[in-house]
Amino acid sequence: MPFGRPFDGPFGALAVLATALSLSPQSLPQSGARGLAKPVIGKSTRYCNPLPLETSSRDGSPQGVSLGDVTVVREGDLYYFFGTGGGAWVSPDLVNWTYQAVDVRGGRLPVAPHVAKYNGDFYMSGNSAPLYRAPNILGPYEVLGPWTNEKGEPWAGVSNGKPWSGAFDVDSFVNDDNKPYLCFPGRSTDGIYVAPLDPKNLNRFATTPRHLFGFNPAHVWERWGDKNEYANVGWIEGPWVFKRNGIYYLEYSASGTQWRSYASGVYTSRNPLGPFTYSPRNPLLRKTTGIVTGPGHGCVVKGPDGNWWVFYTIVLANPPGGRRIGMDPVGFDAGGTMFVRGPSDTPQWAPGVVANPARDGDSGAIPLSVNKLRVMNQRGGFSSQRPGHEAAYALDDSNGTWWEPAEDDVQPSLTVDLGSITQFENEQLFTVDSTRVEFLARGGFGAGAARSDAPAAGRTTACRYKVEVSPDGKSYSTVLDKSNNSITRYTEFDEIPPVRCRYVRLTLTDWPRTGNAPLGVVEFTVFGTADLSARAR
């Protein structure tokens, strides 16, 4: 709820930002312009989805790991991230995030939390929540009051003939004349509404909400189901509004947050009350296979580099409803049509590295390890595995399966032969420059919102590991050693000084022991490029 700021800043909790970028990608300078040197892998900063956020726990448990419905707010020189499952995380650059607890008096952070600044105070709401107010962005938040309609009655509505009540996926913004608005969905196929708010009572509608648009079965990607197989069902939700060059962009999500078909679209208008027009480039974000799937319910923020960045929920295949967070740069064509080159699941240049990340943000590194334990003539291996959770699952480019080593395996290892081919070809070397490890964190929708304030006495609270490489599978050298890692993350992305090799070995040296949950590696991804200058012997 970015109350009290003009529409020329971003909306939906982002009105604290500066004036919108006015240049289209075609008119922006090439990478290396604006005083930026050409980026170099191993020296220039990159990020990789899912974002490697530290947990909100101190005992190594996966609290604050399953996150979704993300709101990112800029306050001063810092960005604050809130989401279903926890908050806040704080960053100066949108890449490095540190957890800081939010103080909510008499309650806890709501589902789909939305935070904004208005006249020096901060306001927060969320699903089935009242409106809270605090003097600082991290609190303490106290209840200002329940949401009411223009008559002062409890907020309620009817969708598809069924009654509902209370807030759901709310997003607020303020016009140039300082009039506040609330944007919200009904339920199911009902769609998106907007209502002016009473500036003297921000939890009260000033007039009857106006319906902007609803589910359209002709938009196949909006349909319910992993394959969008439901003809007349779809949840239209997660609105987020911002303004650029006189155009209001209303981002929204469909088909439903439990499906890998969950996706994002956008409508545009010249008036905050509409009418809004469906974008010809929809869906804005959609991906149903690989590591990054179901990119929906997010926000758009102007980054420290002056470019726009979209944050979004990632829907995992397993556990059902399990979620993570991703981000990618936003671009606009010459006519102002919004687009995203994504969602990405490979290393990308971080904000500020290239002048136009929407065009030039891909660093060029690709996955080299996918399914390499299953190909013919491969010489990789593993220390142990449990039935039903074989080592090959750590390399299958899916977040729905995982590798579980044997319980008595004190330092599990996984060796990947990147260059296995048939007897008719010369063996291939690769230049490896980074890795991603996703550790198993049990818990589905909204799991892990609470924080454990008691550190574990004498126990490991972080995943610890090392990565070694070899040209021949005999002599190995260590290129990454996190055996003393003390930051608890269940997704890790690590840069490696570019090195030529054929074999890559991951060794898990220690990990948190929480409850009866076994160690699991959802995915180990080796990134890099084919080495065209040399072949293995």
C-alpha positions in Angstrom: 0.0 0.0 0.0 2.2 2.8 -1.1 0.1 5.5 0.4 1.0 9.2 0.1 3.2 8.9 -3.0 2.4 9.9 -6.6 1.6 7.4 -9.4 4.9 8.3 -11.1 6.6 5.9 -8.8 5.8 2.1 -8.8 2.6 1.0 -7.1 1.6 -1.8 -4.8 4.0 -0.9 -2.0 6.6 0.5 -4.3 5.6 4.1 -4.5 8.6 5.1 -2.4 10.7 4.6 -5.6 11.7 7.1 -8.1 10.1 8.1 -11.4 9.6 5.2 -13.9 12.2 4.4 -16.5 11.2 6.0 -19.8 13.4 4.3 -22.3 12.4 1.2 -24.2 14.9 -1.7 -24.5 15.5 -0.8 -28.2 16.6 2.7 -27.2 18.8 1.7 -24.3 22.6 1.5 -24.8 24.4 -1.8 -25.3 26.1 -3.5 -22.4 29.2 -1.7 -21.5 27.5 1.7 -22.0 26.7 4.1 -19.2 30.2 3.6 -18.0 29.6 -0.2 -17.4 32.4 -2.5 -18.4 31.6 -5.7 -20.2 30.7 -8.3 -17.6 33.1 -11.1 -16.9 32.1 -14.5 -15.5 33.9 -15.0 -12.2 34.3 -11.3 -11.6 30.8 -9.7 -12.2 27.9 -10.5 -9.9 25.3 -13.0 -11.0 22.1 -14.4 -9.4 20.2 -17.6 -10.0 16.7 -18.7 -9.3 15.3 -19.9 -7.0 16.8 -17.1 -4.9 19.1 -18.4 -2.1 17.5 -16.8 0.9 18.7 -17.6 4.4 16.1 -19.2 6.7 14.3 -17.3 9.5 15.4 -20.0 12.0 18.5 -20.2 14.0 18.4 -23.9 14.7 18.9 -25.1 11.1 15.2 -26.0 10.5 13.6 -24.9 7.2 11.5 -22.1 8.6 11.0 -19.3 6.1 11.9 -21.5 3.2 8.5 -22.2 1.6 7.7 -18.6 0.5 5.2 -17.0 -1.9 3.0 -14.0 -2.6 6.0 -11.7 -2.5 6.0 -8.0 -1.8 9.2 -6.0 -2.1 9.3 -2.5 -0.8 12.1 0.1 -1.1 12.8 2.3 2.0 15.8 4.5 1.8 18.7 2.6 0.2 17.3 -0.8 1.3 14.8 -3.3 -0.1 12.4 -5.2 2.2 10.9 -8.5 1.2 7.7 -9.9 2.7 5.9 -13.1 1.7 3.6 -15.8 2.8 5.9 -18.0 5.0 7.9 -15.2 6.5 9.5 -11.8 6.5 11.3 -9.6 6.3 14.4 -10.1 4.3 16.5 -7.0 3.7 18.9 -6.2 0.8 20.8 -3.3 -0.6 21.1 -4.8 -4.1 18.2 -7.3 -4.7 20.8 -10.2 -4.6 22.1 -10.5 -1.0 19.3 -10.8 1.5 19.4 -11.0 5.3 16.6 -12.0 7.5 15.2 -9.5 10.1 12.1 -10.3 12.1 8.9 -8.2 11.9 7.1 -7.2 15.1 3.4 -7.6 14.8 1.7 -6.8 18.1 -1.1 -9.3 19.0 -0.5 -11.4 15.9 1.9 -12.6 13.2 2.7 -11.7 9.7 -0.4 -12.4 7.6 -0.7 -14.6 4.5 0.1 -12.6 1.4 1.4 -9.7 3.4 1.4 -6.2 1.8 3.4 -3.3 3.2 3.5 0.3 2.2 4.5 3.7 3.4 2.0 6.6 3.8 2.7 10.0 5.4 5.6 8.7 7.3 4.0 5.6 8.7 3.9 2.0 7.4 0.8 0.0 6.7 0.4 -3.7 6.4 -2.4 -6.1 5.6 -3.0 -9.5 4.1 -5.4 -12.3 3.7 -8.2 -12.2 6.3 -6.2 -9.5 8.1 -7.1 -6.1 9.4 -5.1 -3.0 8.5 -2.0 -2.6 10.7 0.1 0.6 11.2 3.7 1.0 12.4 6.2 3.9 12.7 9.0 1.7 11.1 8.9 -0.8 8.3 9.8 -3.7 10.6 7.3 -2.6 13.2 5.9 -2.7 15.8 2.7 -3.0 13.8 -0.6 -2.5 15.7 -4.1 -2.9 14.4 -5.6 0.2 12.9 -8.9 -1.4 12.3 -10.8 -3.9 10.2 -11.6 -3.3 6.5 -15.0 -1.8 5.9 -17.0 -0.9 2.8 -18.2 2.5 1.8 -21.1 2.2 4.3 -18.8 1.3 7.2 -20.0 -2.3 7.2 -17.6 -5.3 7.3 -16.0 -5.9 3.9 -17.8 -8.8 2.1 -18.7 -9.8 -1.4 -20.2 -12.5 -3.6 -18.3 -14.5 -6.3 -20.0 -17.0 -8.5 -23.1 -16.8 -6.2 -21.0 -17.7 -3.1 -20.5 -15.2 -0.3 -17.1 -14.3 1.1 -15.7 -11.8 3.5 -12.4 -10.0 4.4 -9.2 -9.1 2.6 -7.5 -11.3 0.0 -4.4 -10.5 -2.0 -4.8 -6.8 -1.4 -2.7 -4.2 -3.2 -2.9 -0.4 -2.7 -1.6 2.6 -4.5 -1.9 6.4 -4.6 -2.7 8.6 -7.6 -1.0 11.9 -8.5 -3.7 13.8 -6.6 -2.8 11.8 -3.4 -6.0 9.8 -3.5 -5.4 6.2 -2.3 -6.9 3.1 -4.0 -7.2 -0.6 -3.1 -6.9 -3.2 -5.8 -8.1 -6.7 -4.9 -9.5 -9.9 -6.4 -12.9 -11.5 -5.6 -12.7 -15.2 -5.5 -12.3 -17.9 -8.2 -13.2 -16.6 -11.7 -14.6 -13.3 -10.4 -11.5 -11.2 -11.2 -10.0 -7.9 -10.1 -11.6 -4.9 -8.5 -10.5 -1.4 -7.5 -11.9 0.9 -4.9 -10.9 4.4 -3.8 -10.0 4.6 -0.1 -11.1 7.1 2.5 -7.8 9.1 3.1 -8.9 9.8 6.6 -9.8 6.2 7.3 -7.5 4.1 5.1 -9.3 0.8 6.1 -12.6 2.1 4.6 -13.7 2.2 1.0 -14.7 5.7 -0.2 -17.0 4.4 -2.9 -18.3 1.0 -4.2 -15.6 -1.1 -5.8 -15.4 -1.2 -9.6 -14.9 -4.5 -11.4 -12.0 -4.2 -13.9 -11.8 -7.7 -15.5 -12.5 -11.4 -14.8 -11.5 -14.8 -15.9 -11.6 -15.3 -19.7 -11.7 -18.9 -20.8 -10.3 -17.8 -24.2 -7.1 -17.1 -22.3 -6.2 -20.7 -22.0 -3.3 -20.1 -19.6 -5.7 -18.7 -17.0 -7.6 -22.0 -16.8 -7.4 -24.2 -13.7 -5.2 -27.4 -13.7 -1.6 -28.3 -14.4 -2.5 -28.7 -18.1 -5.1 -25.9 -18.0 -7.7 -28.6 -18.6 -10.6 -27.0 -16.8 -12.7 -25.1 -19.3 -14.5 -22.7 -17.0 -12.5 -22.6 -13.8 -9.6 -20.4 -12.9 -8.5 -18.2 -9.9 -7.7 -14.6 -10.9 -5.6 -13.2 -8.1 -2.5 -11.4 -6.9 -2.9 -7.9 -8.4 0.0 -5.5 -8.4 -0.2 -2.0 -10.0 2.6 0.4 -11.1 2.8 3.4 -13.5 5.3 4.1 -16.2 5.1 6.8 -18.8 1.4 7.5 -18.2 0.4 3.8 -18.4 -0.9 1.9 -15.4 0.3 -1.7 -15.5 -1.9 -4.2 -13.5 0.0 -7.5 -13.1 -2.1 -10.5 -12.0 -1.9 -14.3 -11.7 -3.9 -17.4 -12.8 -4.7 -20.4 -12.8 -4.2 -21.3 -9.2 -1.3 -21.3 -6.8 -1.0 -25.1 -6.4 -0.4 -25.7 -10.1 2.8 -25.6 -12.0 0.7 -23.8 -14.7 0.5 -20.9 -12.3 1.4 -17.9 -14.3 1.4 -14.1 -14.5 -0.3 -11.7 -17.0 -0.8 -7.9 -17.3 -3.5 -5.5 -18.2 -2.9 -1.8 -19.0 -4.9 1.5 -18.7 -4.6 5.2 -18.9 -6.8 5.6 -15.8 -6.5 3.8 -12.4 -10.2 3.1 -12.5 -10.0 1.6 -16.0 -10.9 0.5 -18.5 -8.0 -2.0 -18.6 -6.8 -3.8 -21.8 -5.4 -7.3 -22.0 -1.7 -7.4 -23.1 -1.0 -9.0 -26.4 2.2 -10.5 -24.9 0.4 -12.5 -22.2 1.2 -14.6 -20.4 3.9 -12.4 -19.0 5.6 -15.3 -17.1 4.8 -19.0 -17.5 6.9 -22.2 -17.2 5.7 -25.7 -16.3 8.9 -27.8 -16.5 12.4 -27.7 -14.9 13.4 -26.1 -11.6 11.5 -22.8 -11.9 7.8 -23.5 -12.5 4.5 -21.8 -11.7 5.8 -18.2 -11.7 2.9 -16.2 -10.3 1.7 -13.8 -7.5 4.6 -11.3 -7.3 5.5 -7.6 -7.6 7.4 -5.2 -9.7 10.1 -2.9 -8.2 12.5 -0.4 -9.6 16.0 -1.7 -8.8 19.1 0.1 -7.7 20.2 0.1 -11.3 17.2 2.1 -12.4 15.7 -0.9 -14.3 12.4 -2.7 -13.4 12.5 -6.1 -11.8 9.7 -8.6 -11.2 9.6 -10.9 -8.2 7.4 -14.0 -8.3 6.3 -17.1 -6.6 7.8 -20.4 -7.8 5.4 -23.4 -7.4 7.3 -26.7 -6.7 6.1 -30.0 -7.9 6.8 -31.6 -4.5 5.7 -31.0 -1.8 2.3 -29.9 -3.3 2.1 -26.2 -2.7 5.7 -25.9 -1.7 7.1 -22.6 -3.0 10.2 -20.5 -3.5 10.9 -17.0 -4.9 12.4 -15.9 -8.2 13.2 -12.6 -9.9 13.9 -11.4 -13.4 14.3 -8.0 -15.3 11.3 -6.4 -16.9 11.4 -4.8 -20.3 9.1 -2.6 -22.4 8.9 -2.4 -26.2 8.6 0.8 -28.1 4.9 0.9 -27.6 5.1 0.4 -23.8 4.1 -3.2 -23.9 5.6 -5.0 -20.9 7.6 -8.2 -21.2 9.9 -10.5 -19.2 12.6 -12.7 -20.7 11.9 -15.5 -18.3 11.4 -17.0 -15.9 15.0 -17.8 -15.8 16.6 -20.8 -14.1 20.3 -20.3 -15.1 22.8 -17.7 -13.9 21.8 -14.1 -14.8 23.7 -10.8 -14.4 22.7 -9.0 -11.2 21.2 -5.5 -11.1 23.7 -2.9 -12.2 26.0 -5.3 -14.2 24.5 -4.6 -17.6 22.6 -1.5 -18.8 19.7 -3.4 -20.3 19.2 -6.6 -18.3 15.8 -7.3 -20.0 17.8 -7.9 -23.2 21.4 -8.7 -22.1 20.9 -10.2 -18.7 21.7 -13.8 -19.5 25.3 -14.6 -18.6 25.4 -17.5 -21.1 26.0 -20.3 -18.6 23.8 -23.4 -19.2 23.2 -26.5 -17.1 25.8 -29.2 -17.9 24.7 -31.9 -15.4 21.1 -32.7 -16.3 20.5 -36.5 -16.3 24.2 -37.3 -16.6 23.9 -40.3 -14.2 21.5 -41.9 -16.7 23.4 -41.6 -20.0 25.3 -44.4 -21.6 29.0 -44.8 -21.0 28.9 -42.4 -18.0 31.6 -42.8 -15.3 30.0 -40.9 -12.6 28.9 -42.3 -9.3 27.6 -41.8 -5.7 28.4 -43.0 -2.2 25.0 -44.3 -1.4 21.3 -44.0 -2.1 17.9 -45.1 -0.6 15.3 -47.0 -2.6 12.8 -44.5 -4.2 15.2 -41.6 -3.8 18.1 -42.6 -6.1 21.1 -40.4 -6.8 20.0 -39.8 -10.3 17.1 -37.7 -9.0 19.6 -35.0 -7.9 20.3 -34.5 -11.6 16.9 -34.8 -13.3 16.1 -31.0 -13.6 13.0 -31.4 -11.4 12.1 -30.1 -8.0 9.6 -33.0 -7.6 12.2 -35.7 -6.8 15.3 -35.9 -4.6 18.3 -38.0 -3.7 18.5 -39.4 -0.2 21.9 -41.0 0.9 21.9 -43.9 3.3 21.4 -43.0 6.9 24.9 -44.2 7.9 26.6 -42.3 5.1 28.6 -39.7 7.0 29.9 -37.7 4.0 27.6 -38.5 1.0 29.2 -37.7 -2.4 27.9 -37.5 -5.9 30.2 -37.5 -8.9 29.0 -36.2 -12.2 30.6 -37.2 -15.5 29.8 -34.2 -17.7 31.5 -35.6 -20.9 30.2 -39.1 -21.4 29.4 -39.9 -25.0 29.5 -43.0 -27.3 32.5 -44.7 -28.7 32.1 -42.8 -32.0 33.0 -39.4 -30.6 35.9 -37.7 -28.9 35.3 -37.0 -25.2 34.3 -33.5 -24.3 35.6 -31.1 -21.6 33.5 -28.2 -20.2 34.3 -24.9 -18.5 32.4 -24.9 -15.2 31.7 -21.6 -13.6 29.0 -22.1 -10.9 26.8 -24.6 -9.1 23.3 -24.6 -7.5 22.3 -27.0 -4.7 18.7 -27.4 -3.6 18.4 -29.2 -0.3 15.2 -30.9 0.7 13.0 -28.7 3.0 9.8 -30.4 3.9 6.6 -28.3 4.2 4.1 -27.0 1.7 2.0 -23.9 1.3 3.0 -21.2 3.8 5.1 -23.6 5.9 7.7 -22.3 8.2 6.4 -18.8 9.0 7.5 -18.9 12.7 11.1 -18.1 13.8 13.1 -20.2 16.2 15.1 -17.8 18.4 17.1 -20.5 20.2 20.3 -21.5 18.4 21.0 -25.2 18.4 23.7 -26.0 21.1 26.6 -27.8 19.6 24.8 -28.7 16.4 25.3 -27.8 12.8 22.8 -25.3 11.6 23.8 -24.9 8.0 24.4 -27.2 5.0 28.1 -27.7 4.5 29.7 -29.1 1.4 32.6 -28.9 -1.1 32.9 -29.1 -4.9 35.9 -30.8 -6.6 36.7 -31.1 -10.3 38.8 -33.4 -12.4 39.8 -33.7 -16.1 40.2 -37.5 -15.9 38.2 -38.8 -12.8 41.5 -39.6 -11.0 43.0 -36.4 -9.8 40.6 -33.9 -8.1 41.1 -30.3 -7.0 38.8 -28.4 -4.7 37.2 -25.3 -6.3 34.6 -24.6 -3.7 34.8 -25.3 0.1 31.9 -24.5 2.3 32.8 -27.0 5.0 32.6 -24.2 7.6 29.4 -22.6 6.2 27.3 -21.0 9.0 24.4 -19.5 7.1 21.3 -21.7 6.9 20.0 -21.8 3.3 18.1 -24.6 1.6 19.0 -23.3 -1.8 22.6 -22.4 -2.5 24.1 -20.7 -5.6 27.9 -20.5 -5.7 30.3 -18.9 -8.1 33.4 -21.0 -9.1 36.5 -19.5 -10.8 36.0 -20.8 -14.3 37.7 -24.2 -14.6 38.1 -26.7 -17.4 37.1 -30.3 -16.4 35.1 -33.3 -17.2 34.1 -34.5 -13.7 32.5 -32.6 -10.9 32.1 -34.1 -7.4 29.8 -32.8 -4.6 30.6 -33.9 -1.1 28.2 -33.1 1.8 30.4 -32.7 4.9 27.6 -31.8 7.4 24.0 -30.6 7.6 21.3 -29.7 10.1 19.6 -32.5 11.9 16.1 -31.4 12.7 13.4 -33.8 13.7 13.4 -37.1 11.9 13.8 -35.5 8.4 16.4 -37.3 6.4 19.1 -35.4 4.3 17.9 -34.9 0.8 19.3 -33.2 -2.3 16.5 -32.0 -4.6 18.9 -30.9 -7.4 22.6 -30.4 -8.0 23.1 -28.3 -11.1 26.5 -27.6 -12.6 26.6 -24.5 -14.8 29.1 -23.5 -17.5 29.8 -23.9 -21.3 31.3 -26.5 -23.6 35.1 -26.1 -24.0 35.8 -25.8 -27.7 39.5 -25.4 -27.2 40.4 -28.8 -25.8 39.1 -32.4 -25.6 39.5 -34.9 -22.8 41.7 -37.9 -23.4 
